[in-house]
Structure formats: C-alpha cells, structure tokens
Amino acid sequence: MGRALRIWSLLALAAALALLIALASGSVLVDPWSVPRLLLAPDGSAAAEVLHQLRLPRALAAFATGGLLALAGALMQVLLRNPLADPYELGISGGAAAGALGALWLGVAAWAVHAGALAGALATIVLVFAIAHRDLAHLSAAGTQDSAPRLLLTGVMLAAGWTALITLMLTLAPQAQLRGMLFWLAGDLSGSDGGWVALAALALLLALAWPLARELNVLLRGPAAAQALGVRVVPLRRALYLLASAAAAVAVTTAGSVGFVGLVVPHALRLLFGNDQRVLLPGCVLAGGSLLLLADTAARTLVAPQQLPVGVITALLGVPSFLVLLLRRGAPR
C-alpha cells in the first residue's frame, strides 16, 4: 500500500499542477500564486470572475472527462483482455454523437444537446447489452475468448450505423449549425458547464469500480482460472461492461468525442507501474484528468482568441506518445 500511496501522491501533485496551469492561463492572465486565494475568497475582481465563471467549471469538466475516459479504458481492457481496447469500441461514442448532433441540427438549447448525447449513449449501451449479454456469460463460463469478437462486432456494427446517420446529418445540416456539429465531433469543452456533475459521476464510478480491483487482477489470468479461484465471473463481467459504458457515456455527454485518452493513459500507466488494478484504477483517474486538463489549456491558448477542439490536441499528443511506448517496450501483450 505504501507504493500505491507514493504513486497516487505523485499523480495527484501532477493533477494539482495541471489545474493551476489551466486556471492561470488564458486571454486574461492570472498570477498563479493568487489562484488559491481567489478561489477560496473571491474579491470581485475581473480575475476572480474569470476564474469562477469560466475557467473553474471548464477545468472541472476537463478533469472529470479525462478521468472518466481513462477509467473506462482501463475497465474495458480488462473486460476484453486486450491492452488496445478503447472505451469507444462498443459504439457508445457514435450513439452519443448521433443524439447530440440531432439536437444541434434542430438548434435546441445546450441542455438538450447534452440530453441528446446521453440518450444516444444509453441507447447504445442497452442495445449492445441486450444483443451480447449472453456472450458475456458464455465468455466467462467457457474459459475462452471465442465469443469476445462477437461482443466487439456488435458494438462495431452499431458504431457503423451511427456513423452513417451522422454523415447524413452533416450532409443535410444548415451551414449555421455545421461548425458547432464538427467541433462537438472532435471533442469540445468550450460550452461545458456541468463540471460538478461529471466530477460527481467520476467519484461514484471509481467508488464502485475500485472495490472490484482484486477480482479484476484475478480475472486477468483468464475466466476459467478466475472462476476456479472463486470469482463470480459472469456478474463481474456484466458489472465491468456497465461501469465502463457509464463512464464513457458521461464523458462523451460532457465533452463530445475526445479520443486517445482512454487508450493511452491506462496502457502508459501499466507499463510504468504494473498491472495491479488496485493501483491502476485511481491512477488512471488522476493521470487521465491531468492529461485532458493540459490538452484543453493548449486548445484554448495556442491560437487564442480562437479555440481548437480538445480532441485534436489529444490526438496530436496521443499518436506519437503511443508509438514511442510501442517502440520502447515492444508490442502490447
């Protein structure tokens, strides 16, 4: 436990530093040393208004989204026993995107866009679970991965259907809505005001997932071995799917389709600190939140006053980082 505390402390320090950078950076520069004071005791100044009204909600949304994606990625990689699994592989991003873009196409209020994204994500979760829930049980009981491709293909086919619908909407969308729709698809935190909600969801999902960490370590040996050691594999796999799907759904609802965080962060931490899920799950939350905080800070400052989609920054960071990991440590197993 001492090693875990040291790792979490290091990652928490990095998260605090990323938050400080995010709050101090922007078109209105804020002295980093005054940020804690202004957060705790706002004095009515322009800097305090910017911090509380604009930057803090966005920073919380960025941290929560990054943490949710990394947590979903770590759980999905255990579920599929594949270190290259991604939280979006089961079509959740496509469903959320279709729901959000449909709302944007209609020109409704911002809350309805988030509601549409959540509805699309939940619809995908229900569809995949309804079609493939027998595969989750069979995969566990059989002790093989023969039915894993079917579970994956269910999500891939649903994602293909959502992509076709998204393409149709983009083709027919009025010019006035098209830019907002494209930004949402690439991942955008500029309109995020639900940081506290996403943060609460992150805390709840981590609290539900972390007690399962010891069983997840056993499950990594294979379903048959886990079942022989007393793990209730079928309920555990279903819980994994639901927790990972819920985390991905909240993340996509908050910030759109932000890629690479759920893939790169768990894999990088696994290479650095090992594959103990008791250490990895909280570590993924802290590291994923820090990464997206820094990426969002870059997205809104690099070409200020214009803002870039945060998903573009994560892709530009994620692709070379993952390639370096592969070159240094070999292909993931």
C-alpha positions in Angstrom: 0.0 0.0 0.0 2.9 2.3 0.6 4.0 2.1 -3.1 0.4 2.8 -4.2 0.3 5.9 -2.0 3.5 7.2 -3.4 2.2 6.7 -7.0 -1.1 8.3 -6.2 0.6 11.2 -4.4 2.9 11.8 -7.5 -0.1 11.7 -9.8 -2.2 14.0 -7.5 0.6 16.5 -7.5 0.7 16.4 -11.3 -3.1 16.9 -11.4 -2.9 19.9 -9.0 -0.1 21.5 -11.2 -2.2 20.9 -14.3 -5.2 22.5 -12.6 -3.1 25.5 -11.6 -1.8 25.9 -15.1 -5.3 25.7 -16.5 -6.7 28.3 -14.2 -3.9 30.7 -14.6 -3.6 30.5 -18.4 -5.8 32.3 -20.9 -6.5 35.7 -22.5 -6.7 37.2 -19.0 -3.5 36.2 -17.2 -3.9 35.4 -13.6 -0.9 35.2 -11.2 -0.6 31.5 -10.3 0.3 32.4 -6.7 -3.0 34.2 -6.3 -5.2 31.5 -7.8 -5.8 29.6 -4.5 -6.7 32.9 -2.7 -9.1 33.9 -5.4 -10.7 30.5 -5.4 -11.3 30.5 -1.7 -12.0 34.2 -1.2 -13.1 35.9 -4.4 -12.6 39.7 -4.2 -14.9 40.8 -7.0 -12.0 41.5 -9.4 -12.0 40.6 -13.1 -9.6 37.8 -12.4 -11.9 36.3 -9.8 -14.9 36.5 -12.1 -13.0 34.8 -14.9 -11.8 32.0 -12.6 -15.2 31.3 -11.1 -17.5 31.8 -14.1 -15.3 30.5 -16.9 -12.2 28.6 -16.1 -13.1 26.6 -13.0 -16.2 25.0 -14.5 -14.3 24.2 -17.7 -11.3 22.8 -15.8 -13.5 20.6 -13.7 -15.3 19.3 -16.8 -11.9 18.6 -18.4 -10.5 16.8 -15.4 -13.7 14.7 -15.0 -13.9 13.8 -18.7 -10.3 12.7 -18.8 -10.7 10.7 -15.6 -13.8 9.0 -16.9 -12.3 8.1 -20.2 -9.1 6.7 -18.6 -11.2 4.7 -16.1 -13.5 3.4 -18.9 -10.4 2.4 -20.9 -8.8 0.5 -18.0 -12.1 -1.4 -17.3 -12.7 -2.2 -21.0 -9.1 -3.5 -21.4 -9.7 -5.9 -18.5 -13.2 -6.9 -19.9 -11.8 -7.7 -23.3 -8.3 -8.8 -22.0 -6.8 -6.5 -24.7 -4.5 -3.7 -23.8 -5.5 -1.9 -27.0 -9.2 -1.8 -26.1 -10.8 1.6 -26.1 -13.9 2.9 -24.3 -15.5 3.8 -27.6 -15.1 0.4 -29.2 -18.7 -0.7 -28.3 -20.3 2.2 -30.2 -21.0 4.5 -27.3 -19.3 7.5 -28.9 -21.3 7.0 -32.1 -24.6 6.8 -30.3 -23.9 9.9 -28.2 -22.7 11.8 -31.2 -25.8 10.9 -33.2 -28.0 12.1 -30.3 -26.1 15.3 -29.8 -25.8 16.2 -33.5 -29.5 15.6 -33.9 -30.2 18.1 -31.2 -27.7 20.6 -32.7 -29.3 20.2 -36.1 -32.6 21.2 -34.6 -31.0 24.2 -32.9 -32.2 23.5 -29.4 -30.8 24.7 -26.1 -27.4 23.5 -24.8 -29.0 21.3 -22.1 -31.0 19.5 -24.8 -27.7 18.7 -26.7 -26.3 17.1 -23.6 -29.6 15.2 -23.1 -29.5 14.0 -26.7 -25.9 12.8 -26.3 -26.8 10.9 -23.1 -29.9 9.4 -24.7 -27.8 8.2 -27.6 -25.1 6.7 -25.4 -27.6 5.0 -23.2 -29.5 3.6 -26.2 -26.2 2.1 -27.5 -25.4 0.6 -24.0 -28.9 -1.0 -23.9 -28.7 -2.4 -27.4 -25.2 -3.9 -27.0 -26.1 -5.4 -23.6 -29.4 -6.8 -25.0 -27.7 -8.4 -28.0 -24.4 -9.5 -26.4 -25.3 -10.2 -22.7 -25.2 -14.0 -23.4 -21.7 -13.6 -24.8 -20.6 -12.0 -21.6 -21.8 -15.1 -19.7 -20.5 -17.6 -22.3 -17.1 -15.9 -22.4 -16.9 -16.3 -18.7 -18.2 -19.8 -18.4 -16.3 -21.3 -21.3 -13.0 -20.0 -20.2 -12.1 -18.9 -23.7 -12.3 -15.8 -25.8 -14.2 -17.3 -28.7 -17.2 -15.1 -28.2 -15.2 -11.9 -27.5 -15.1 -10.9 -31.1 -18.9 -11.2 -31.3 -19.3 -8.8 -28.4 -16.9 -6.4 -30.1 -18.5 -6.8 -33.5 -21.9 -5.9 -32.0 -20.5 -2.5 -30.9 -18.6 -2.1 -34.2 -21.7 -2.7 -36.3 -23.8 -0.3 -34.2 -21.0 2.3 -34.5 -21.1 1.9 -38.3 -24.8 2.5 -38.3 -24.4 5.6 -36.1 -21.6 6.8 -38.4 -23.9 6.6 -41.4 -26.6 8.5 -39.6 -24.0 11.2 -38.5 -22.8 11.5 -42.1 -26.3 12.0 -43.3 -27.0 14.7 -40.7 -23.7 16.5 -41.5 -24.6 16.4 -45.2 -28.0 17.9 -44.7 -27.2 20.3 -41.8 -27.7 24.0 -42.3 -24.4 26.0 -42.6 -25.2 27.8 -39.3 -25.1 24.6 -37.3 -22.3 22.8 -39.2 -19.3 24.3 -37.3 -20.8 23.5 -33.9 -21.5 20.0 -35.0 -18.0 19.4 -36.3 -16.5 20.8 -33.1 -18.6 18.5 -31.0 -17.5 15.5 -33.0 -13.8 16.5 -32.5 -14.3 17.0 -28.7 -15.1 20.4 -27.4 -15.2 21.8 -23.8 -16.0 25.4 -24.7 -19.6 25.1 -23.7 -19.2 22.7 -20.8 -20.9 23.9 -17.6 -21.6 20.5 -16.0 -18.2 20.0 -14.4 -19.5 19.3 -10.9 -22.0 16.7 -12.3 -19.3 14.9 -14.3 -16.9 15.1 -11.3 -19.6 13.5 -9.0 -20.2 10.8 -11.6 -16.4 10.1 -11.7 -16.2 9.8 -8.0 -19.2 7.5 -7.9 -18.0 5.2 -10.7 -14.5 5.0 -9.2 -16.0 4.2 -5.8 -18.0 1.3 -7.4 -15.1 0.0 -9.5 -12.2 0.1 -7.0 -13.6 -2.5 -4.6 -13.6 -4.9 -7.6 -9.9 -4.4 -8.3 -8.7 -7.5 -6.5 -11.1 -9.6 -8.5 -10.1 -7.8 -11.7 -6.5 -8.9 -11.0 -7.6 -12.5 -10.9 -9.8 -12.1 -14.0 -6.7 -11.0 -16.0 -5.4 -14.6 -15.6 -8.4 -15.8 -17.6 -12.1 -16.5 -16.9 -11.5 -20.2 -16.1 -8.7 -19.5 -13.7 -10.7 -16.7 -12.0 -13.8 -19.0 -11.7 -11.6 -21.7 -10.1 -10.4 -19.2 -7.6 -13.9 -18.3 -6.5 -14.5 -15.2 -8.6 -18.1 -14.8 -9.8 -17.1 -14.1 -13.3 -20.4 -13.6 -15.0 -21.7 -10.8 -12.7 -18.2 -9.3 -12.6 -18.0 -9.1 -16.4 -21.5 -7.5 -16.6 -20.6 -5.0 -13.9 -17.4 -4.2 -15.8 -19.3 -3.5 -19.0 -21.9 -1.3 -17.3 -19.3 0.7 -15.3 -17.1 1.3 -18.4 -20.1 2.1 -20.6 -21.5 4.6 -18.0 -18.1 6.3 -17.6 -17.8 6.6 -21.4 -21.3 7.9 -21.7 -20.9 10.7 -19.1 -17.6 11.7 -20.7 -19.0 11.9 -24.2 -22.1 13.8 -23.0 -19.8 16.3 -21.2 -17.2 17.0 -23.9 -18.0 15.2 -27.1 -15.8 12.6 -28.8 -12.4 13.0 -27.2 -10.1 10.3 -28.4 -6.9 8.5 -27.2 -7.2 9.3 -23.5 -8.9 6.0 -22.7 -6.3 4.1 -24.8 -3.0 5.8 -24.0 -3.4 6.6 -20.3 -4.1 3.0 -19.0 -1.5 1.5 -21.2 1.2 4.0 -20.2 0.5 3.6 -16.5 0.5 -0.2 -16.9 4.0 0.0 -18.4 5.2 2.4 -15.8 3.7 1.0 -12.6 2.5 -2.6 -13.4 -0.9 -4.1 -13.9 -2.3 -4.1 -10.3 -5.8 -2.8 -10.8 -5.8 -1.6 -7.2 -3.1 0.9 -8.1 -4.1 1.4 -11.7 -7.8 2.5 -11.4 -7.2 5.5 -9.2 -4.0 6.3 -11.1 -5.9 6.3 -14.4 -8.4 8.8 -13.0 -5.7 11.2 -11.9 -3.5 10.8 -15.0 -6.4 11.0 -17.4 -7.8 14.1 -15.7 -4.3 15.8 -15.8 -3.8 15.0 -19.5 -7.1 16.4 -20.6 -6.6 19.5 -18.4 -3.4 20.2 -20.1 -4.8 19.4 -23.6 -7.7 21.7 -23.0 -5.4 24.5 -21.8 -3.4 24.1 -25.0 -6.7 24.0 -27.1 -7.8 27.4 -25.8 -4.5 29.2 -25.7 -2.4 28.1 -28.7 -4.2 30.1 -31.3 -6.1 32.5 -29.0 -8.6 34.1 -29.3 -9.6 31.2 -31.5 -10.1 27.8 -29.8 -9.3 24.4 -31.1 -11.3 21.2 -30.4 -9.6 19.4 -27.5 -9.9 16.1 -29.3 -7.4 17.4 -31.9 -4.9 18.1 -29.2 -5.3 14.7 -27.6 -4.9 13.0 -31.0 -1.7 15.0 -31.7 -0.3 14.1 -28.3 -1.7 10.5 -28.2 -0.5 9.2 -31.5 3.3 9.9 -31.1 3.2 9.1 -27.4 1.7 5.7 -28.1 4.1 5.0 -30.9 7.0 5.8 -28.6 5.6 3.4 -25.9 5.4 0.7 -28.5 8.9 1.3 -29.8 10.4 1.4 -26.3 8.6 -1.5 -24.7 7.6 -3.7 -27.7 4.1 -4.6 -28.9 1.5 -4.9 -26.1 0.6 -8.3 -25.0 
